[in-house]
Amino acid sequence: MRFEELVRPTVSHIKEYVPGKSIEEIAKKYGLAPEKIIKLGSNENPLGPSPFAVAAIKEKAGKVNIYPPSDAFELKRAISLYTGYPAGNIVVSGNGMDGILDTVMRIFMSPSAEAIIPIPTFSYYEIATLANGGKPVFVTRGKDFGINAGDILDKVNNNTKLVFICSPNNPSGNILNEEEARKILESVNAIVFIDEAYADFSGTSLIGLVKEYDNLIVGRTFSKAFGLAGMRMGYAVVPEWISREYMKTMTPFSMGVLSLAAGIAALNDREHLNKSIETVKKGRIQLGRGLDGLCKVYPSEANFILIDVSPRTAAEVSESLLKKGIIVRDCTSFRGAGNSLIRITVGTEEQNRKVIGAMVSIL
Ligand SMILES: Cc1ncc(COP(=O)(O)O)c(C=O)c1O
């Protein structure tokens, strides 16, 4: 027997997630010194983690022989202060928001059920739907990647279980407005998952709607504004009934001892958080002004900007940037994105200046 035949057919058809490129990979490929490489391909925090989070990790390092508290209560209490929701409305994952998405899928997705996904967007919604036997149903976003509730509702049927909306959207950076969100929430017999991985940078959030709608989940992450991508921590604000289902289906002790300590310290360090957000807000303007006239720059509410380099291709322009030691995200692998979009993470002022300089010489 070929054991490969045991793989569920739905899994064997999944196209692997294409991650942003790593410094090690690019250093090796182009013979560059790793410390000279600027990594702006994965929307990480250029200021690094909060020093208090680093100290908390060091302090707890000798305690990792013991399982963490399974209810992550102290972290939930800290998230509660940040979001204004009681701990009973908060769920967490020790595998980033990706882990939240996986558990949500385990609760709701079933063979022949459908998930609506407006594209181009973060590709893990599609992968997680397929991996759980479901069917992704794509809706093409409108002008400048906006979402029209009517386009989504046209695709809803009795099999629709989930609607994914990323806001601010990766890779386009625009947000879902409240009116469209309400129209969708009120018209579907399905769970609406609003992915707010980048909402800390936008100054607006739809998190307040969880109080009003029993079918809304708002996903968040520690990977971006909190600078803890390497710790792999995510959380979501959910109605209480979903929290109960979540606790039954999540992997036990999902959030590790070091992550719990780091997350609480990061949430308490508002100074670092505010500095990270300010750096992004200034950097977005700097990049926007510097690239204006060279290519189309989309307005962004996130910690990245999207540019259109047509008539050049994203592949050739990102390759030229890589040769200069600048890692950006060629969006060609995003379903529905075409072949001329590049996503650039907002860096420090100096990193942004280098990106602009490199783009001037390339374009
Ligand atoms: C829109 C969006 N959602 C979720 C994630 C996953 O975040 P995490 O690192 O918390 O798994 C990312 C990561 O880049 C993202 O861009």
PDBQT file of the ligand as one rigid body, heavy atoms in Angstrom, charges set to zero:
ROOT
HETATM    1  C1  LIG A 401      -4.279  39.008   8.807  1.00  0.00    +0.000 C 
HETATM    2  C2  LIG A 401      -3.489  38.068   9.630  1.00  0.00    +0.000 A 
HETATM    3  N1  LIG A 401      -4.124  37.258  10.476  1.00  0.00    +0.000 NA
HETATM    4  C3  LIG A 401      -3.472  36.390  11.238  1.00  0.00    +0.000 A 
HETATM    5  C4  LIG A 401      -2.090  36.299  11.171  1.00  0.00    +0.000 A 
HETATM    6  C5  LIG A 401      -1.422  35.290  12.031  1.00  0.00    +0.000 C 
HETATM    7  O1  LIG A 401      -0.910  35.885  13.141  1.00  0.00    +0.000 OA
HETATM    8  P1  LIG A 401      -0.197  35.058  14.277  1.00  0.00    +0.000 P 
HETATM    9  O2  LIG A 401       1.239  35.404  14.202  1.00  0.00    +0.000 OA
HETATM   10  O3  LIG A 401      -0.850  35.556  15.531  1.00  0.00    +0.000 OA
HETATM   11  O4  LIG A 401      -0.475  33.610  14.037  1.00  0.00    +0.000 OA
HETATM   12  C6  LIG A 401      -1.370  37.114  10.317  1.00  0.00    +0.000 A 
HETATM   13  C7  LIG A 401       0.072  37.007  10.220  1.00  0.00    +0.000 C 
HETATM   14  O5  LIG A 401       0.759  37.681   9.520  1.00  0.00    +0.000 OA
HETATM   15  C8  LIG A 401      -2.096  38.019   9.508  1.00  0.00    +0.000 A 
HETATM   16  O6  LIG A 401      -1.483  38.811   8.630  1.00  0.00    +0.000 OA
ENDROOT
TORSDOF 0
